[in-house]
Amino acid sequence: MKKRIFLPVILTSLMTVVGCKKYVDKGLPDQFDDNTFWRSEDNIRSYNWPFYENFLGYGNGNSFGDFYFTSFSDDQASTAFTKFTQNVPASSAAWDFKDVRKANIMLERIDQVPISDEAKNHWKGVARFFRALVYFNRVKDYGDVPWIGRSMDISDTAYIYKPRDPRTVVMDSVLADLDFATANIRVKDQDNTINRNVALALKSRICLYEGTWRKYHTNPQLAGAAKFLLAAKDASEKVMASGAVLNADYVTTYNSLDLAGNKEVLLYKKYLPGYLTHSLIGYLTSSTPMAGPSKSAIDAFLCSDGLPIGLSPLYKGDDNLANTRTNRDKRLLQSIDTVLCYNGNLVSGRSSSTGYRPAKFLQPAVANVLAPYNDTDAPLFWLAEVLVNYAEAAAELDNLGQYTFSQADLDKSINLLRVRAAIPPLQYKGAQQVAVNGATYTDPAKDATVPSLIWEIRRERRTELLFDGFRFQDLMRWAKGSYLNTSNKDIWRGAKVPDNGKVLRDADGYIMPYTATTAQRTFIDPKNYFQPIPSGQIALYPSGNLSQNPGW
């Protein structure tokens, strides 16, 4: 068995098994001596494996993962209508800081281990990588959270019950963790483990998020947007120069049985029959209704001449699926199936909420393997995301007057993705204007508050990363929660189909996943940009120490 190719969550289970004799030899299995554990690099590595469980990938067994299942956005219509959180919960699994404590303990113990300074700094970088990741996830959900920079014991009540720190303090601390991690984590450690490129990719992801959040959320205006955007651009550029290259085929990133050696993927979640499997393909091949892509998402894909559907003479309309797919971005053709499936028009018993069947995760070799026994590998960090991160950070910096954007920025980032998608490169005409084949254009569907360059880069991100779990948080950081209002009818319409007496359609013939009375949702700013702090947590704190988010 090749231990190195397994995702650490698998390795954790294996070590539990092979470690049993060691515990028996030592005596009482329910005692743990902290002073005797921190003796070797292998022990540090063992302590580190459970951190990898933060990466959901395609999920574990029957559980949902980040891809496809994260369907609450304007890209997908869930099979049941999704509303914003309605009430303050008593508890929530999202309010969880146990891995922060775990990382702090690791940081405080490493210097006890008799290893080189290089090894100590590598593992401190890994601990800070995961602390940054955990805090990033907490800040996305809750905004201000307590920054815990050291481990605590039960007597440290002042620190345990410290109030929430401002978002700026927390994210500046996260940036410090990322700076240390990217400077000290090894260029290569064991196969498919955290290395410098992975740390840079996380820095690219987090800093783009925070930089755009600080730019677009102006109540109050948060300082430091340019600082984070520059960090995102720099981290992205280092990954782009590292030797990572795009796969020739877009779907190879998503439907491979083995991502080992894949030059586009920087870190992946390894699935293997008998050890760890998932249910993603099972959901897309069974009779369980699927969450299909919305008309809004389908319409976002360009035509093969590089123009949006509102301008391209090649656009054939959407009266039927053949027309929808004709002369379109290759990524659309690979992301949805060649047939529609819906009530009254089931295909092998399958149906989709919008008629469109998600297809880019499908793998013919496991087409008949039911959930939860699917074993295609899931990308966690990969070059395509870094490329769209780079383009967006550079364009936002130009918009802020902190950088001069040029054609070279497009050519080394999103134009590489467009070549793979068989569409012409995007051209930059200055002043945030764009062109294709020398002709400057403005998409008629463009948000009036967004310049054309940023709009087109956001389109590339949306189409490249369709179903990948980013869209909801993208809307949040851009302060575009209003896109999720059901007054935007194309986010909950599907394919245009003929009446068959069984499918619900609107007056124009588009599939309606929900009735008009059911589909009522209005985004409340600023309330719905954050989740409520669980009431049970507030009750645990001394009166007033833990504040609630605005509007809750």
N, C-alpha and C positions, 0 to 999 in steps of 0.2 A: 504494500500500500504506500503510495507517495503522499506523505503527510503534508508536504508543502502546497499541494494544489488545492487543499480543502480550505474553504472559508473558515476563519477562526471560530465561528459559532459551532461548526462541526468539530473542530479540533478541541473545543472546550469539553464537549461530550466525550470525545475519545480519551482525553487526559483524565477525566473523571474515572473512566473504566480502568485504564492502565495504571492509575495512581492508587488503586485500592490496596494493593499489597504493601505499598510504602506506608500508608496510614496504619495498616494492621501492625506492621513491624514497629512503628513508633509508639504504639500503645493506644490510649483513649482517642477514638476517632472524632469525638465532639470537642476536643481542645485544640486551639490554634495558638502557637507561640509566635507572636509578631517578631520577636528578637531573633528567632532561628530561621525565619523564612527568607529574609533579604540577604542571601549569600552568593548568588550567582546571576549572570545575565539570563540564564534559562528560567530562573524563578521570576524575574521581572517580566519576561516574555509570557510566562504562564498567567501571571496576574493581569496582563494586558488583554488577553484574548476576549473576555466578556464584553469589552468596549465595542467590539465589532457587531454586537447585537443591535446597536443603534442604527445599523444599515438594514432597512427593511427589504430592499430589492423588490422581488416579485412576491414577497411574503413567505411565511413558513407554514407548510402544510395547508390547512384551510384558512389561515389568516390572510388578511389583505395586505398588499404592499403599496409602494409608492406609484408604480406604473399602472395605468388604466383605472385602477380602483379609486384613485384620487380624482373623482369625477365631478366634484362640485366646482364648476367654473362655467364660463360661456363656451367652452369647447365641447362639453359632453352634456347629455341629458340623462340623468340617473333614471333608473326604472321607476323609482318613487320620487315625487317632487321633494326637493331639498330646500329647507328654509334656513335662514340664519338662526344662530342660537337664540332661543326664546327666553330662557330662564337661567338664573344663577344656579349652578349645580352645587350640591353639598361637597362633592369631591370630584377629582378628575385625574386620570392617569397622566395627563400632560403636565401637571404641576408636580414635577419629579426632579429632585436634585441629587439622587443617590450616586450617579456617576460623577457628579462634581466632587462629592466627598471622596469617591474612589480615586479620582485623578489627583486630588490634593494629597491623599495618603501616599500615592506613588511618587509624587514630587518630593515629599518630605523624607522618604525612605531611600531613595536611589543613592544618595551620597554614602550610605552605610555599606553599599555593595562593593567588594574589591574588584572593580573593573576600571578600564581606562577612562580618562576624561571624555574622550570621543564617544564612548559607549554611554556614559552617564548623560551627556548632552543629547544624544540621540533619543534616549528613553524619556528624558524630561520633555523633549520636543513632542514625542508621541502623546504623553500625558496632557500636554497643553493643547495639542491638536484636538483631542477628544473633549477636553473641557470647553474649548472654543465651540466645538460642534454642538454640545449640549446647550450651552448658553444661547447660541444662535437660534436653536429650536424653541427655547423658552421665550426669547425676546420676540420672535415672530408671533407667538401666541398671545403674549401678555404685555409686551412693551417693557415697562419698568419691572425689574425683578431684583431680589437681593443678590449682590455679588459676594460670593463666599470664596475667599482666596486662600483659605487654610482649612485643615481638618479640625473637627471639634469633638469634645467629649460631652457627656450629658450635663456636666456642671457649667458649661460655657453658655449660660442662658442668654447673656447679653448679645452674643454673636448669633446664637440660634434664632433669636426672635428679632434680629435687626430688621428695620423697615426696608421697603423696596428702594433700590438705588435708581437714580435717573437712567434712562436708556443710554444717554450719551456716556455716562461713566461705565456702564456695563460693556457697551460695544467698543469703547476705547480700550478696555481691558482685554476684550476678545482680540482686537487687532494686535495688542502687545503679545498675546499668546501665539497668534499666527505668525508674527514677525520672528519670534523665537523658533517656532516649529520649522518654518521654511529655511531658516539659517542653519539649523542643527540636525534635522532629521537626515538620515543617510540617503544618498542618491539611490542606493539599492540595498534593501535588507533581504529578508526571505521573499520568495515568490508570492505575489498577490497579497502583500501586506503594505502598510503605510510606508511610503517613501517620499522623497522630496517633491516629486511631481504631483503626487496626490495631495500633499500639503499645499502646494501652490494652487492646485485646482480648487481646493476648499477655500483658500484665501480669495481666489477669483470670484467664487460664488457668493461668499459672505459679504465681501467688500462691495460688489456691485449692488447687492440687495440694500446694504446700509447706506451707500452713497446716494442711490436714487430715492430711498425713503427720506433721507434728510433734505434732498432737493425738493421733493414734491409735497411733502407734508409740512404745511406752513402755519399750523396753529398748535403750538408755536413753531416758528422756523428753527430748525436745528442746525447748529454750526457744524462744519466739518465735512460737508458733502464732497468737496473736491479732494480732500485727503483720502477718503475711502475709494473714490473713483480712480484716483491715481494708483492706489494700491491694487485695485482690481485689474487695471490695465497692465501694470508692471508684472503682476503674478501671471496673468494670462499670456503675456508675451514670452515669459520664460518657459512656460509649458510648450508654446508654439515653436520655440527654438530648440526643444529638447530631443527631437527626433521622432516624436509621435506623428503618425500620418493617418489620414482618413481611410477607412475601408472603401474599396471600389464600389461595394454594394451597400446602400443605406441600411437595409434590414439586417445585415450581418451582425450589427451591434445588438440587436434585440432578439434574434431567434436562433442563436448558436447553442449547440449542445456543449461546447467547450470554448471559452473565451481566452484560454491560456495562449499566449503568444500573439494575441490580437493587438496590432500596433496602434489602433485608435483608442482602445480601452485602457485606462490607467489603473483602475481597481474594479473588481467585479465580485459578485456574490456567487460562489460555486454551489451548484446543486448536483446531487448524485443519488441515484436510486438506492434506497436502503439507509441513507444517512440524512439527507435533507432534500425535500421536494416542495413544489408549490402548486397553485391551482389556477394560474392565469390562463393557460391554454385550455384547461378543463372548462372554465367559464365561457370561453369563446367557441367551444365546440359542442356544448351540451344544450339541452332544452331550456336552461336557465336564461331568462331574458337578459340581453346585454345592454349596457349603457352606451348608446351610440353617439357618434360625433354630431354636433349641431350643424344646421345650415350655416350659421355664422362661421364656424370653423372651416367647413368645406369651401365657403366663398372666399376665405382668406388666401387660399392657394392661388398662385399666379398662373397665367396661361404660359404656354411654351415659348412665347415671344418675350417673356419677362414682364409683361404688363398685367395689371390687375384686371379682374373680369369686367369692371365698369368701363374700361378703356380699350381692351383688346378686341380687334376684329376677328380673332380666332375663337372667341368664346361662343359656344354653341347653346348656352342656356342650360336649364336643369329640368326640362320636361320629362326626361328619363335618365337613367344612370349612364347609358352610353354617351349621351350628350355631356353630362357632367364630367365624365372622365376624358373626353376628347380634347386634345391640345392643352393638356394641363401639366403642371409641375409633377415630375416623376414621383416625388414623395407622396403626393395624393394617391397616385395609382398603387403605391406599395402600402399605404396606410389603411385603405378601405378595400373591401372585397369587390369582386366583379359582379356580384349579384346582391339584390336587396332582399332582406328578410324581415317580415313584419306580420302582424295579425292578419290572417286570411291569405298570407303568401309566405308560409313557413318554408324554409329550405333545410331539409334533413332535420326537421323539428326545431330549427333555430329561429329566434326572432330578436330584433334590436329595437330599442325604444324609438329610434329615428329612421329605421330601415337600413341605415348604413352599418355594416359589420366591421369592427376594427380587425385589421388583418396583419399588421406589421410584426406582431409577436408570434404568429403561427409558424409552426415547424412541421413539415410533412412527416418527418420521421417519428413524431410523437402525436400525430393527429388523432389517434384512437386511444391515447392514454388519458384516463379520466383524472379529474381532481380527486385527491391532492397529490398526484404522483407525477407531475410534470418536472422535468429536470433541465430545461434550458437555463443557461446562465444569465444573470441580470447585471447590466452595467451599473456602476455606482458613480464613477467619475470617468468621463471620456472627452476626447478632443473636440467634438462638435459643440458641446456646451461651452467649452472654453473659448471657441472661436466666436460664438454669438455674444459671450460675455465681453470679450475684447472689443468687438465692434460697438456695442452699446456704451461701454465705459468711455471709449474714445469720442463717440458722438456727443455724449452728455458733457464731457469735459470741454469740447469745442463750444457747445451751447452755453457753457458757463464762462467762456473766455479764458480757460485754463490750458488749452491745447489747440493746435491748428490741425484740423482734420484734413486728410488728403485721400486721393485715389488709392494710394498704397495701403491705407488702413483697410479699405474694402477688399483689395485684391489678396491680402494675406489672411483674411478672416471669412466673411460670409460669401465672398465670391467663390471660394473653394467649395462651399456647400452647394452653391447654385450650379457650378459645373457638374458636380455629381448628380444634381437633380435635373440636368439637361435643360437648363434655362440660361439665358444670356446674363453676363455679369452686370451688376449695378454700377452706374457711373456717378461720380460726384461732381457737381457743378458749382460748388461753393455756396456759402450762405445757407447751408442746410438744405439745398435743393439737389434733386437726383434726376438721372436720365437713364434710358435704355436705348442702345443703338444710336446714341447721339441726340435723342429727342427728350428734352426735359418734360416731366409730367408731374401731375399731382393726382393722387388717387381720389376719385369722387367720394369714396367712403371714409376718407381720412378724418380722424378726430381733429376738430378745428383748433384745439389747444396744443397740438403736437406738430412740430415741423416735419417736412417730408422725409428727411434723412432718418430721424429717430423713428418715425412711423414705419418706414420700410425695414429698418433693422428689427423693430418689434415684430413685424410680420414674419421675418426670417426665423426669429426665435420661436414664434408660435407654430409655424409649420414644421420646422426641424424637430421640435420637441413635443409634438402632439402626442397626447396620452402619457407623457413622461412625468407628470406630477408637479410641474412648475407653474402652471397657468394661474391658479388661484392666488398664489403668493406674488406672482408678477403683477396682477391687478392691484393687490394690496400695496405694494411698494410704489407703484405709479400713482397712487391715490385715485384709482379708477374703480372703486367699489360699485359705482353707479352702473357700470357695464352689466352687473348681475341683476339689475332690476328687470322684472318680467315685462316691463313696458318695451324693452328691447326684444321684439318678437322673434328675431332670428336665432336667439340663443336657446329657444325651446321649440323650434320647428325642425323637422327632418326633411327627408326626401319628398319630392313630388310624386304622387302615385295615383292610380285610378281608384275610384270608389269600388269597394268590394263588399260593403255592408258590414265589415268587421273592424276595419281600421278607422281610427278617429282622425279626421282631416280638418283643416281650416277652410275658409271660403276659396282660397287659392289652390287647394289641392295638396298642401303640404301636410305630412304626418304631424299630428299633435300628440306628444307623449302623455299630456295631462289635459284635463278639462280646463276651460278658462277660469272657472270658479276656484279650482284647486290651485292653479298656478298664480298665486299672488305673493309677490316678494318685493319689498322696497328697502334699499340699503340706507341705513341711518349713519350719518357721519357726525362725530367720530366713533360712535358706539361700536359699530360692526367691524371696525378695523382690528379689534382685539377681542379675545375671549374674556369672560368674567372670571375674576379670581374666585376659586371655590369658597363657598360660605363656611365650610368646615375648617378651612385653613385660617380664615379671618378670625373665627371663634377661638382658635388655639392661641392666638397672639394676645398679649396684653392690650387692653382697649386702645384702639386707634393706631396701633403699630403697623398693621398691614392694611393698606388702603385698597379700595375697589377701583376698577377702571371706570372712565367717564361713561355715563349713561346707564350704568348697571345698578 
